Amino acid sequence: MNGPGKREKPGRSYGSRTLEKGLDVLHFLASGDILGWKSLRQVAAGAGVTLAEAHAALHPLLKRGLAEKAEKAGAFRAAAGGLGQYALKTQEALVRYGQELGLTRQRKE
């Protein structure tokens, strides 16, 4: 249900389209050759969004250190440092979860 008396249509998403587009851009940047620079046109095409949507999505990714912009105008890539922080935290969480489930051994320090 979406609101009083309204039903969701099958296959229809009621999430934030702006967020989805931003995540599509981030996913594209973080896939494949993550160190390679991509033009705005390549980012838009790879993420399946318009040029304006790609540009709008890149701003918060740049601000949060998840993407970086080349000195030459219009080239972008995933920021290894920003994504690396999430990867490390994810790895640590997976190790703890595995330990809780008894799937991994705890390290002796």
Wavefront OBJ file of the C-alpha trace (Angstrom):
o trace
v 0.000 0.000 0.000
v 1.178 3.473 -0.773
v -0.906 5.986 1.094
v -4.469 5.514 2.328
v -6.433 3.146 0.132
v -3.834 3.077 -2.656
v -2.207 -0.111 -3.847
v 1.160 -0.434 -5.538
v 1.048 -1.600 -9.128
v 3.038 -4.782 -9.766
v 6.607 -4.005 -10.846
v 6.352 -0.338 -9.934
v 8.877 1.138 -7.540
v 7.987 3.955 -5.172
v 11.563 4.676 -4.073
v 13.382 7.891 -4.751
v 14.193 8.061 -8.475
v 16.878 10.653 -7.773
v 18.589 8.313 -5.337
v 18.267 5.419 -7.769
v 19.892 7.458 -10.518
v 22.723 8.498 -8.205
v 23.297 4.880 -7.223
v 23.271 3.886 -10.900
v 26.007 6.462 -11.557
v 28.039 5.275 -8.567
v 27.614 1.645 -9.612
v 28.800 2.459 -13.146
v 31.847 4.341 -11.857
v 32.718 1.529 -9.445
v 32.355 -1.226 -12.070
v 34.871 -2.340 -14.652
v 37.927 -0.112 -15.028
v 37.443 1.972 -11.883
v 40.712 3.841 -12.384
v 39.843 4.886 -15.917
v 38.508 8.382 -16.474
v 35.071 8.623 -18.079
v 33.453 11.556 -19.805
v 30.097 12.827 -18.616
v 28.578 11.333 -21.766
v 30.093 7.905 -20.943
v 28.856 8.114 -17.348
v 25.336 8.983 -18.493
v 25.249 6.216 -21.102
v 26.761 3.635 -18.753
v 24.362 4.488 -15.940
v 21.343 4.742 -18.225
v 20.539 8.335 -17.295
v 20.467 11.660 -19.131
v 23.454 14.019 -19.195
v 21.665 16.372 -16.791
v 20.845 13.508 -14.407
v 24.446 12.251 -14.494
v 25.740 15.747 -13.791
v 23.311 16.186 -10.887
v 24.203 12.764 -9.459
v 27.951 13.404 -9.636
v 27.855 16.522 -7.442
v 27.066 14.742 -4.128
v 29.382 11.841 -5.058
v 32.232 14.316 -5.567
v 31.349 16.169 -2.350
v 31.418 12.937 -0.307
v 34.647 11.654 -1.838
v 33.055 8.730 -3.687
v 33.969 10.133 -7.111
v 36.678 12.438 -8.359
v 36.979 14.851 -11.258
v 40.059 15.097 -13.455
v 41.852 18.384 -13.840
v 40.614 18.448 -17.415
v 36.945 19.333 -17.471
v 34.372 16.613 -17.847
v 36.265 13.454 -16.827
v 35.221 11.445 -13.771
v 36.057 8.199 -11.982
v 35.333 6.418 -8.725
v 37.462 7.714 -5.855
v 39.444 4.770 -4.534
v 39.843 6.347 -1.093
v 36.143 6.962 -0.547
v 35.048 3.572 -1.841
v 37.917 1.892 -0.004
v 36.586 3.133 3.332
v 33.241 1.459 2.655
v 34.933 -1.714 1.445
v 37.042 -1.953 4.608
v 34.039 -1.386 6.888
v 32.052 -3.964 4.922
v 34.864 -6.498 5.213
v 35.130 -5.933 8.966
v 31.363 -6.324 9.380
v 31.349 -9.545 7.353
v 34.144 -10.996 9.496
v 32.222 -10.153 12.691
v 29.012 -11.608 11.265
v 30.845 -14.780 10.239
v 32.286 -15.075 13.747
v 28.817 -14.655 15.278
v 27.547 -17.457 13.081
v 30.549 -19.630 13.913
v 31.699 -19.665 10.292
v 35.121 -18.147 10.904
v 37.724 -18.391 13.598
v 38.634 -15.401 15.666
v 42.186 -14.175 15.194
v 44.595 -14.500 18.062
v 46.426 -11.257 18.607
l 1 2 3 4 5 6 7 8 9 10 11 12 13 14 15 16 17 18 19 20 21 22 23 24 25 26 27 28 29 30 31 32 33 34 35 36 37 38 39 40 41 42 43 44 45 46 47 48 49 50 51 52 53 54 55 56 57 58 59 60 61 62 63 64 65 66 67 68 69 70 71 72 73 74 75 76 77 78 79 80 81 82 83 84 85 86 87 88 89 90 91 92 93 94 95 96 97 98 99 100 101 102 103 104 105 106 107 108 109
